[in-house]
Amino acid sequence: MRRNFLKFLSLAIFSSFILPLNSLFANTKKIINKNLTKKQKEIMFNEGTERPFSSDLLRESRKGFYHCANCGNKLFASTSKFDSGTGWPSFSEALPGAFKTKIDYKFGMKRTEYHCAKCGAHHGHVFNDGPSTSGKRFCNNGLCLIFRPE
Ligand SMILES: [Zn+2]
């Protein structure tokens, strides 16, 4: 009897640790846009990177906002976009609360990776060598973005 109770108790404790974690991941990484291409999914949900100089958004210079291609979250204003010469769309700052960051040690480098705060999709990395007063350079995969002109 006591043994069963202990078993039940440890199971209850165990699941209270595991279940919130599961629901956390389910909420933070979710494919919302069913029309995402294979390449977009690879970047956004498997931390991939598009080829440099492949994004049409490099040439985009109209006024407007850049949104998450998966969930539509508004991420960057066109006023923060600049040409970094790296081959990826670059921004000096993100809109408040747009992203969550995580340290990534891939390729033996310490980099700060950022994810859409709403759907958890990976977008790119942020560096501290930006040319503007913010000092930031958000290096974003163009395939993760949708531009909406104003
Ligand atoms: Zn998103």
Backbone and ligand atoms as CSV (ligand in chain L), in Angstrom:
chain,resi,resn,atom,element,x,y,z
A,1,MET,N,N,0.834,-1.209,0.000
A,1,MET,CA,C,0.000,0.000,0.000
A,1,MET,C,C,0.864,1.253,0.000
A,2,ARG,N,N,1.758,1.304,0.992
A,2,ARG,CA,C,2.665,2.445,1.124
A,2,ARG,C,C,3.577,2.540,-0.113
A,3,ARG,N,N,3.953,1.377,-0.594
A,3,ARG,CA,C,4.824,1.313,-1.768
A,3,ARG,C,C,4.128,1.916,-3.004
A,4,ASN,N,N,2.867,1.536,-3.160
A,4,ASN,CA,C,2.088,2.073,-4.280
A,4,ASN,C,C,1.939,3.579,-4.182
A,5,PHE,N,N,1.740,4.004,-2.940
A,5,PHE,CA,C,1.571,5.444,-2.728
A,5,PHE,C,C,2.855,6.187,-3.124
A,6,LEU,N,N,3.995,5.615,-2.726
A,6,LEU,CA,C,5.275,6.240,-3.064
A,6,LEU,C,C,5.498,6.281,-4.574
A,7,LYS,N,N,5.098,5.176,-5.201
A,7,LYS,CA,C,5.225,5.101,-6.661
A,7,LYS,C,C,4.387,6.213,-7.314
A,8,PHE,N,N,3.181,6.326,-6.799
A,8,PHE,CA,C,2.270,7.351,-7.323
A,8,PHE,C,C,2.851,8.749,-7.098
A,9,LEU,N,N,3.399,8.935,-5.886
A,9,LEU,CA,C,3.949,10.235,-5.529
A,9,LEU,C,C,5.128,10.599,-6.455
A,10,SER,N,N,6.029,9.642,-6.668
A,10,SER,CA,C,7.185,9.967,-7.499
A,10,SER,C,C,6.757,10.214,-8.949
A,11,LEU,N,N,5.749,9.487,-9.384
A,11,LEU,CA,C,5.228,9.702,-10.743
A,11,LEU,C,C,4.626,11.102,-10.871
A,12,ALA,N,N,3.900,11.502,-9.821
A,12,ALA,CA,C,3.259,12.820,-9.825
A,12,ALA,C,C,4.320,13.919,-9.851
A,13,ILE,N,N,5.373,13.728,-9.057
A,13,ILE,CA,C,6.442,14.736,-9.019
A,13,ILE,C,C,7.139,14.781,-10.369
A,14,PHE,N,N,7.420,13.592,-10.903
A,14,PHE,CA,C,8.104,13.492,-12.191
A,14,PHE,C,C,7.299,14.186,-13.296
A,15,SER,N,N,6.020,13.903,-13.363
A,15,SER,CA,C,5.237,14.517,-14.446
A,15,SER,C,C,5.045,16.013,-14.250
A,16,SER,N,N,5.082,16.475,-12.994
A,16,SER,CA,C,4.926,17.922,-12.822
A,16,SER,C,C,6.161,18.648,-13.334
A,17,PHE,N,N,7.304,17.927,-13.388
A,17,PHE,CA,C,8.506,18.545,-13.961
A,17,PHE,C,C,8.486,18.486,-15.481
A,18,ILE,N,N,8.050,17.343,-15.982
A,18,ILE,CA,C,8.109,17.109,-17.419
A,18,ILE,C,C,6.994,17.817,-18.194
A,19,LEU,N,N,5.802,17.745,-17.693
A,19,LEU,CA,C,4.674,18.289,-18.449
A,19,LEU,C,C,4.759,19.792,-18.760
A,20,PRO,N,N,5.114,20.638,-17.755
A,20,PRO,CA,C,5.199,22.069,-18.100
A,20,PRO,C,C,6.261,22.320,-19.164
A,21,LEU,N,N,7.356,21.526,-19.116
A,21,LEU,CA,C,8.412,21.681,-20.116
A,21,LEU,C,C,7.887,21.351,-21.510
A,22,ASN,N,N,7.160,20.252,-21.609
A,22,ASN,CA,C,6.581,19.855,-22.891
A,22,ASN,C,C,5.673,20.925,-23.456
A,23,SER,N,N,4.808,21.462,-22.588
A,23,SER,CA,C,3.863,22.451,-23.090
A,23,SER,C,C,4.591,23.738,-23.451
A,24,LEU,N,N,5.714,24.008,-22.762
A,24,LEU,CA,C,6.516,25.190,-23.074
A,24,LEU,C,C,7.065,25.082,-24.487
A,25,PHE,N,N,7.623,23.886,-24.811
A,25,PHE,CA,C,8.198,23.713,-26.141
A,25,PHE,C,C,7.113,23.758,-27.213
A,26,ALA,N,N,5.969,23.138,-26.889
A,26,ALA,CA,C,4.875,23.109,-27.857
A,26,ALA,C,C,4.415,24.535,-28.174
A,27,ASN,N,N,4.418,25.379,-27.152
A,27,ASN,CA,C,3.962,26.749,-27.374
A,27,ASN,C,C,4.994,27.607,-28.066
A,28,THR,N,N,6.279,27.287,-27.860
A,28,THR,CA,C,7.277,28.201,-28.383
A,28,THR,C,C,7.750,27.856,-29.791
A,29,LYS,N,N,7.541,26.638,-30.256
A,29,LYS,CA,C,7.968,26.306,-31.611
A,29,LYS,C,C,6.808,25.666,-32.349
A,30,LYS,N,N,6.201,26.436,-33.215
A,30,LYS,CA,C,4.986,25.941,-33.828
A,30,LYS,C,C,4.878,26.407,-35.271
A,31,ILE,N,N,4.627,25.488,-36.194
A,31,ILE,CA,C,4.404,25.879,-37.584
A,31,ILE,C,C,2.973,26.371,-37.705
A,32,ILE,N,N,2.814,27.636,-38.035
A,32,ILE,CA,C,1.494,28.242,-38.145
A,32,ILE,C,C,1.127,28.409,-39.610
A,33,ASN,N,N,2.117,28.875,-40.391
A,33,ASN,CA,C,1.892,29.061,-41.829
A,33,ASN,C,C,2.118,27.730,-42.544
A,34,LYS,N,N,1.033,27.121,-42.993
A,34,LYS,CA,C,1.105,25.798,-43.632
A,34,LYS,C,C,1.758,25.872,-45.021
A,35,ASN,N,N,1.936,27.090,-45.530
A,35,ASN,CA,C,2.525,27.238,-46.863
A,35,ASN,C,C,4.032,27.466,-46.849
A,36,LEU,N,N,4.649,27.309,-45.688
A,36,LEU,CA,C,6.106,27.478,-45.629
A,36,LEU,C,C,6.771,26.453,-46.536
A,37,THR,N,N,7.842,26.882,-47.231
A,37,THR,CA,C,8.555,25.952,-48.098
A,37,THR,C,C,9.497,25.090,-47.241
A,38,LYS,N,N,10.051,24.064,-47.869
A,38,LYS,CA,C,10.964,23.157,-47.172
A,38,LYS,C,C,12.157,23.945,-46.620
A,39,LYS,N,N,12.663,24.869,-47.443
A,39,LYS,CA,C,13.835,25.660,-47.051
A,39,LYS,C,C,13.498,26.582,-45.875
A,40,GLN,N,N,12.318,27.176,-45.923
A,40,GLN,CA,C,11.899,28.047,-44.809
A,40,GLN,C,C,11.796,27.264,-43.508
A,41,LYS,N,N,11.215,26.053,-43.603
A,41,LYS,CA,C,11.074,25.211,-42.408
A,41,LYS,C,C,12.438,24.811,-41.878
A,42,GLU,N,N,13.352,24.516,-42.796
A,42,GLU,CA,C,14.712,24.115,-42.420
A,42,GLU,C,C,15.395,25.229,-41.616
A,43,ILE,N,N,15.212,26.471,-42.063
A,43,ILE,CA,C,15.843,27.599,-41.365
A,43,ILE,C,C,15.127,27.888,-40.046
A,44,MET,N,N,13.808,27.973,-40.118
A,44,MET,CA,C,13.051,28.421,-38.959
A,44,MET,C,C,12.931,27.381,-37.850
A,45,PHE,N,N,12.934,26.106,-38.227
A,45,PHE,CA,C,12.723,25.089,-37.184
A,45,PHE,C,C,13.880,24.121,-37.036
A,46,ASN,N,N,14.922,24.302,-37.838
A,46,ASN,CA,C,16.093,23.444,-37.701
A,46,ASN,C,C,17.372,24.274,-37.703
A,47,GLU,N,N,17.237,25.556,-37.356
A,47,GLU,CA,C,18.372,26.481,-37.247
A,47,GLU,C,C,19.263,26.515,-38.489
A,48,GLY,N,N,18.659,26.449,-39.666
A,48,GLY,CA,C,19.430,26.513,-40.906
A,48,GLY,C,C,19.787,27.952,-41.271
A,49,THR,N,N,20.511,28.099,-42.371
A,49,THR,CA,C,20.897,29.431,-42.861
A,49,THR,C,C,20.774,29.447,-44.374
A,50,GLU,N,N,20.218,30.524,-44.914
A,50,GLU,CA,C,20.114,30.615,-46.371
A,50,GLU,C,C,21.465,31.050,-46.957
A,51,ARG,N,N,21.657,30.810,-48.260
A,51,ARG,CA,C,22.880,31.241,-48.944
A,51,ARG,C,C,22.997,32.758,-48.889
A,52,PRO,N,N,24.184,33.329,-48.613
A,52,PRO,CA,C,24.316,34.780,-48.613
A,52,PRO,C,C,24.026,35.362,-49.998
A,53,PHE,N,N,23.541,36.556,-50.042
A,53,PHE,CA,C,23.190,37.290,-51.270
A,53,PHE,C,C,22.065,36.621,-52.078
A,54,SER,N,N,21.303,35.726,-51.430
A,54,SER,CA,C,20.225,35.054,-52.149
A,54,SER,C,C,18.863,35.714,-51.908
A,55,SER,N,N,18.781,36.606,-50.936
A,55,SER,CA,C,17.471,37.159,-50.581
A,55,SER,C,C,17.109,38.396,-51.397
A,56,ASP,N,N,15.886,38.397,-51.917
A,56,ASP,CA,C,15.372,39.562,-52.648
A,56,ASP,C,C,15.244,40.769,-51.719
A,57,LEU,N,N,15.097,40.508,-50.430
A,57,LEU,CA,C,14.896,41.605,-49.475
A,57,LEU,C,C,16.135,42.482,-49.315
A,58,LEU,N,N,17.292,42.000,-49.795
A,58,LEU,CA,C,18.509,42.824,-49.718
A,58,LEU,C,C,18.304,44.117,-50.496
A,59,ARG,N,N,17.523,44.006,-51.582
A,59,ARG,CA,C,17.285,45.175,-52.438
A,59,ARG,C,C,16.028,45.948,-52.040
A,60,GLU,N,N,15.348,45.516,-50.998
A,60,GLU,CA,C,14.100,46.182,-50.586
A,60,GLU,C,C,14.429,47.473,-49.832
A,61,SER,N,N,13.915,48.603,-50.315
A,61,SER,CA,C,14.245,49.856,-49.618
A,61,SER,C,C,13.002,50.710,-49.347
A,62,ARG,N,N,11.809,50.111,-49.564
A,62,ARG,CA,C,10.581,50.876,-49.309
A,62,ARG,C,C,10.328,50.999,-47.806
A,63,LYS,N,N,9.454,51.946,-47.451
A,63,LYS,CA,C,9.076,52.107,-46.040
A,63,LYS,C,C,8.056,51.040,-45.669
A,64,GLY,N,N,8.173,50.475,-44.487
A,64,GLY,CA,C,7.210,49.473,-44.054
A,64,GLY,C,C,7.761,48.651,-42.905
A,65,PHE,N,N,7.197,47.459,-42.746
A,65,PHE,CA,C,7.602,46.598,-41.638
A,65,PHE,C,C,7.893,45.180,-42.123
A,66,TYR,N,N,8.817,44.530,-41.431
A,66,TYR,CA,C,9.175,43.145,-41.713
A,66,TYR,C,C,8.516,42.256,-40.666
A,67,HIS,N,N,7.813,41.247,-41.155
A,67,HIS,CA,C,7.048,40.361,-40.278
A,67,HIS,C,C,7.620,38.946,-40.328
A,68,CYS,N,N,7.295,38.156,-39.312
A,68,CYS,CA,C,7.694,36.745,-39.285
A,68,CYS,C,C,6.908,35.990,-40.364
A,69,ALA,N,N,7.624,35.242,-41.223
A,69,ALA,CA,C,6.970,34.523,-42.316
A,69,ALA,C,C,6.105,33.378,-41.792
A,70,ASN,N,N,6.347,32.972,-40.567
A,70,ASN,CA,C,5.537,31.888,-40.013
A,70,ASN,C,C,4.268,32.405,-39.344
A,71,CYS,N,N,4.411,33.383,-38.435
A,71,CYS,CA,C,3.234,33.767,-37.639
A,71,CYS,C,C,2.755,35.194,-37.873
A,72,GLY,N,N,3.516,35.983,-38.639
A,72,GLY,CA,C,3.075,37.342,-38.927
A,72,GLY,C,C,3.479,38.383,-37.898
A,73,ASN,N,N,4.164,37.958,-36.836
A,73,ASN,CA,C,4.620,38.891,-35.797
A,73,ASN,C,C,5.454,40.015,-36.432
A,74,LYS,N,N,5.202,41.268,-36.027
A,74,LYS,CA,C,5.928,42.414,-36.575
A,74,LYS,C,C,7.300,42.484,-35.895
A,75,LEU,N,N,8.380,42.414,-36.690
A,75,LEU,CA,C,9.715,42.281,-36.118
A,75,LEU,C,C,10.628,43.493,-36.255
A,76,PHE,N,N,10.673,44.046,-37.486
A,76,PHE,CA,C,11.578,45.170,-37.732
A,76,PHE,C,C,10.857,46.275,-38.504
A,77,ALA,N,N,11.248,47.517,-38.232
A,77,ALA,CA,C,10.792,48.647,-39.052
A,77,ALA,C,C,11.838,48.859,-40.134
A,78,SER,N,N,11.387,49.297,-41.323
A,78,SER,CA,C,12.332,49.514,-42.433
A,78,SER,C,C,13.397,50.553,-42.077
A,79,THR,N,N,13.077,51.441,-41.135
A,79,THR,CA,C,14.037,52.482,-40.753
A,79,THR,C,C,15.278,51.908,-40.062
A,80,SER,N,N,15.194,50.669,-39.563
A,80,SER,CA,C,16.360,50.082,-38.887
A,80,SER,C,C,17.184,49.207,-39.835
A,81,LYS,N,N,16.748,49.084,-41.093
A,81,LYS,CA,C,17.455,48.218,-42.049
A,81,LYS,C,C,18.689,48.930,-42.604
A,82,PHE,N,N,19.780,48.195,-42.755
A,82,PHE,CA,C,20.969,48.778,-43.389
A,82,PHE,C,C,21.718,47.704,-44.179
A,83,ASP,N,N,22.604,48.156,-45.052
A,83,ASP,CA,C,23.370,47.218,-45.869
A,83,ASP,C,C,24.668,46.886,-45.146
A,84,SER,N,N,24.734,45.679,-44.598
A,84,SER,CA,C,25.913,45.287,-43.822
A,84,SER,C,C,27.006,44.709,-44.714
A,85,GLY,N,N,26.656,44.392,-45.970
A,85,GLY,CA,C,27.625,43.799,-46.888
A,85,GLY,C,C,27.838,42.305,-46.645
A,86,THR,N,N,27.104,41.739,-45.695
A,86,THR,CA,C,27.297,40.323,-45.361
A,86,THR,C,C,26.513,39.400,-46.297
A,87,GLY,N,N,25.504,39.956,-46.981
A,87,GLY,CA,C,24.672,39.131,-47.854
A,87,GLY,C,C,23.376,38.688,-47.203
A,88,TRP,N,N,23.132,39.132,-45.981
A,88,TRP,CA,C,21.858,38.840,-45.318
A,88,TRP,C,C,21.206,40.161,-44.925
A,89,PRO,N,N,19.874,40.227,-45.000
A,89,PRO,CA,C,19.190,41.445,-44.552
A,89,PRO,C,C,19.613,41.769,-43.114
A,90,SER,N,N,19.994,43.029,-42.876
A,90,SER,CA,C,20.522,43.405,-41.559
A,90,SER,C,C,19.787,44.595,-40.979
A,91,PHE,N,N,19.640,44.562,-39.676
A,91,PHE,CA,C,18.862,45.588,-38.981
A,91,PHE,C,C,19.608,46.027,-37.720
A,92,SER,N,N,19.483,47.320,-37.392
A,92,SER,CA,C,20.180,47.821,-36.204
A,92,SER,C,C,19.380,47.596,-34.928
A,93,GLU,N,N,18.066,47.452,-35.071
A,93,GLU,CA,C,17.291,47.110,-33.875
A,93,GLU,C,C,15.974,46.433,-34.241
A,94,ALA,N,N,15.498,45.611,-33.297
A,94,ALA,CA,C,14.224,44.915,-33.488
A,94,ALA,C,C,13.141,45.690,-32.747
A,95,LEU,N,N,11.895,45.477,-33.119
A,95,LEU,CA,C,10.794,46.109,-32.385
A,95,LEU,C,C,10.741,45.497,-30.983
A,96,PRO,N,N,10.325,46.281,-29.982
A,96,PRO,CA,C,10.328,45.779,-28.606
A,96,PRO,C,C,9.533,44.471,-28.456
A,97,GLY,N,N,10.151,43.492,-27.805
A,97,GLY,CA,C,9.476,42.216,-27.532
A,97,GLY,C,C,9.343,41.297,-28.722
A,98,ALA,N,N,9.957,41.644,-29.866
A,98,ALA,CA,C,9.804,40.824,-31.072
A,98,ALA,C,C,10.490,39.468,-30.952
A,99,PHE,N,N,11.638,39.447,-30.269
A,99,PHE,CA,C,12.449,38.225,-30.232
A,99,PHE,C,C,12.825,37.793,-28.819
A,100,LYS,N,N,13.206,36.509,-28.746
A,100,LYS,CA,C,13.841,35.965,-27.545
A,100,LYS,C,C,15.210,35.483,-27.987
A,101,THR,N,N,16.211,35.649,-27.181
A,101,THR,CA,C,17.564,35.263,-27.590
A,101,THR,C,C,18.072,34.052,-26.816
A,102,LYS,N,N,19.065,33.411,-27.408
A,102,LYS,CA,C,19.653,32.204,-26.827
A,102,LYS,C,C,21.125,32.168,-27.270
A,103,ILE,N,N,22.026,31.753,-26.385
A,103,ILE,CA,C,23.434,31.654,-26.775
A,103,ILE,C,C,23.643,30.335,-27.521
A,104,ASP,N,N,24.369,30.413,-28.626
A,104,ASP,CA,C,24.582,29.243,-29.469
A,104,ASP,C,C,26.097,29.077,-29.654
A,105,TYR,N,N,26.603,27.844,-29.530
A,105,TYR,CA,C,28.044,27.595,-29.618
A,105,TYR,C,C,28.418,26.811,-30.874
A,106,LYS,N,N,27.563,26.863,-31.888
A,106,LYS,CA,C,27.827,26.115,-33.123
A,106,LYS,C,C,29.095,26.642,-33.792
A,107,PHE,N,N,29.824,25.786,-34.469
A,107,PHE,CA,C,31.056,26.129,-35.192
A,107,PHE,C,C,32.127,26.714,-34.259
A,108,GLY,N,N,32.070,26.371,-32.972
A,108,GLY,CA,C,33.081,26.823,-32.026
A,108,GLY,C,C,33.052,28.316,-31.735
A,109,MET,N,N,31.969,28.973,-32.118
A,109,MET,CA,C,31.850,30.411,-31.864
A,109,MET,C,C,30.710,30.650,-30.901
A,110,LYS,N,N,30.856,31.645,-30.066
A,110,LYS,CA,C,29.756,32.002,-29.183
A,110,LYS,C,C,28.930,33.075,-29.883
A,111,ARG,N,N,27.712,32.725,-30.232
A,111,ARG,CA,C,26.856,33.677,-30.937
A,111,ARG,C,C,25.505,33.770,-30.250
A,112,THR,N,N,24.845,34.893,-30.413
A,112,THR,CA,C,23.510,35.046,-29.838
A,112,THR,C,C,22.475,34.850,-30.945
A,113,GLU,N,N,21.742,33.769,-30.783
A,113,GLU,CA,C,20.729,33.398,-31.760
A,113,GLU,C,C,19.405,33.997,-31.298
A,114,TYR,N,N,18.572,34.421,-32.236
A,114,TYR,CA,C,17.275,34.932,-31.798
A,114,TYR,C,C,16.109,34.249,-32.501
A,115,HIS,N,N,15.021,34.151,-31.730
A,115,HIS,CA,C,13.812,33.451,-32.171
A,115,HIS,C,C,12.622,34.384,-32.057
A,116,CYS,N,N,11.665,34.226,-32.942
A,116,CYS,CA,C,10.424,34.981,-32.863
A,116,CYS,C,C,9.773,34.719,-31.500
A,117,ALA,N,N,9.426,35.783,-30.791
A,117,ALA,CA,C,8.865,35.625,-29.445
A,117,ALA,C,C,7.483,34.981,-29.481
A,118,LYS,N,N,6.811,35.064,-30.628
A,118,LYS,CA,C,5.442,34.561,-30.711
A,118,LYS,C,C,5.400,33.073,-31.098
A,119,CYS,N,N,6.166,32.673,-32.109
A,119,CYS,CA,C,6.058,31.285,-32.589
A,119,CYS,C,C,7.324,30.457,-32.369
A,120,GLY,N,N,8.407,31.096,-31.918
A,120,GLY,CA,C,9.635,30.358,-31.629
A,120,GLY,C,C,10.519,30.078,-32.832
A,121,ALA,N,N,10.122,30.549,-34.027
A,121,ALA,CA,C,10.921,30.279,-35.221
A,121,ALA,C,C,12.277,30.979,-35.142
A,122,HIS,N,N,13.321,30.258,-35.578
A,122,HIS,CA,C,14.664,30.840,-35.633
A,122,HIS,C,C,14.713,31.862,-36.767
A,123,HIS,N,N,15.355,33.008,-36.521
A,123,HIS,CA,C,15.464,34.020,-37.573
A,123,HIS,C,C,16.904,34.336,-37.950
A,124,GLY,N,N,17.788,34.367,-36.967
A,124,GLY,CA,C,19.176,34.708,-37.274
A,124,GLY,C,C,19.992,34.897,-36.011
A,125,HIS,N,N,21.077,35.695,-36.139
A,125,HIS,CA,C,21.956,35.962,-35.007
A,125,HIS,C,C,22.137,37.469,-34.855
A,126,VAL,N,N,22.357,37.893,-33.620
A,126,VAL,CA,C,22.586,39.317,-33.381
A,126,VAL,C,C,24.015,39.506,-32.882
A,127,PHE,N,N,24.694,40.502,-33.468
A,127,PHE,CA,C,26.095,40.773,-33.143
A,127,PHE,C,C,26.223,42.195,-32.588
A,128,ASN,N,N,27.320,42.430,-31.898
A,128,ASN,CA,C,27.526,43.747,-31.287
A,128,ASN,C,C,28.453,44.646,-32.105
A,129,ASP,N,N,28.416,44.504,-33.425
A,129,ASP,CA,C,29.305,45.330,-34.249
A,129,ASP,C,C,28.526,46.201,-35.234
A,130,GLY,N,N,27.299,46.545,-34.874
A,130,GLY,CA,C,26.465,47.365,-35.759
A,130,GLY,C,C,26.967,48.801,-35.852
A,131,PRO,N,N,26.693,49.459,-36.968
A,131,PRO,CA,C,27.218,50.808,-37.191
A,131,PRO,C,C,26.414,51.930,-36.516
A,132,SER,N,N,25.175,51.644,-36.098
A,132,SER,CA,C,24.352,52.733,-35.548
A,132,SER,C,C,24.570,52.855,-34.042
A,133,THR,N,N,23.844,53.767,-33.410
A,133,THR,CA,C,24.028,54.005,-31.979
A,133,THR,C,C,23.646,52.790,-31.132
A,134,SER,N,N,22.764,51.927,-31.650
A,134,SER,CA,C,22.371,50.735,-30.890
A,134,SER,C,C,23.561,49.775,-30.776
A,135,GLY,N,N,24.491,49.842,-31.736
A,135,GLY,CA,C,25.645,48.931,-31.747
A,135,GLY,C,C,25.289,47.519,-32.157
A,136,LYS,N,N,24.024,47.281,-32.461
A,136,LYS,CA,C,23.573,45.919,-32.779
A,136,LYS,C,C,23.519,45.688,-34.283
A,137,ARG,N,N,23.738,44.438,-34.653
A,137,ARG,CA,C,23.527,44.034,-36.050
A,137,ARG,C,C,22.733,42.736,-36.031
A,138,PHE,N,N,21.448,42.837,-36.349
A,138,PHE,CA,C,20.597,41.645,-36.468
A,138,PHE,C,C,20.788,41.113,-37.876
A,139,CYS,N,N,21.345,39.923,-37.973
A,139,CYS,CA,C,21.631,39.298,-39.257
A,139,CYS,C,C,20.525,38.270,-39.484
A,140,ASN,N,N,19.577,38.616,-40.357
A,140,ASN,CA,C,18.338,37.837,-40.466
A,140,ASN,C,C,18.231,37.089,-41.797
A,141,ASN,N,N,17.820,35.856,-41.756
A,141,ASN,CA,C,17.551,35.131,-42.994
A,141,ASN,C,C,16.354,35.782,-43.682
A,142,GLY,N,N,16.528,36.153,-44.958
A,142,GLY,CA,C,15.448,36.813,-45.687
A,142,GLY,C,C,14.230,35.920,-45.840
A,143,LEU,N,N,14.449,34.605,-45.925
A,143,LEU,CA,C,13.332,33.672,-46.114
A,143,LEU,C,C,12.392,33.626,-44.906
A,144,CYS,N,N,12.861,34.105,-43.770
A,144,CYS,CA,C,12.024,34.092,-42.568
A,144,CYS,C,C,11.165,35.338,-42.470
A,145,LEU,N,N,11.367,36.276,-43.401
A,145,LEU,CA,C,10.690,37.561,-43.304
A,145,LEU,C,C,9.679,37.783,-44.421
A,146,ILE,N,N,8.649,38.523,-44.094
A,146,ILE,CA,C,7.702,38.996,-45.106
A,146,ILE,C,C,7.675,40.508,-44.958
A,147,PHE,N,N,7.905,41.211,-46.067
A,147,PHE,CA,C,7.888,42.664,-46.010
A,147,PHE,C,C,6.510,43.183,-46.389
A,148,ARG,N,N,5.992,44.078,-45.572
A,148,ARG,CA,C,4.705,44.723,-45.901
A,148,ARG,C,C,4.940,46.216,-45.999
A,149,PRO,N,N,4.872,46.767,-47.235
A,149,PRO,CA,C,5.087,48.210,-47.380
A,149,PRO,C,C,3.981,48.992,-46.702
A,150,GLU,N,N,4.300,50.203,-46.282
A,150,GLU,CA,C,3.314,51.044,-45.586
A,150,GLU,C,C,2.387,51.707,-46.571
L,1,ZN,ZN,ZN,6.851,34.071,-35.604
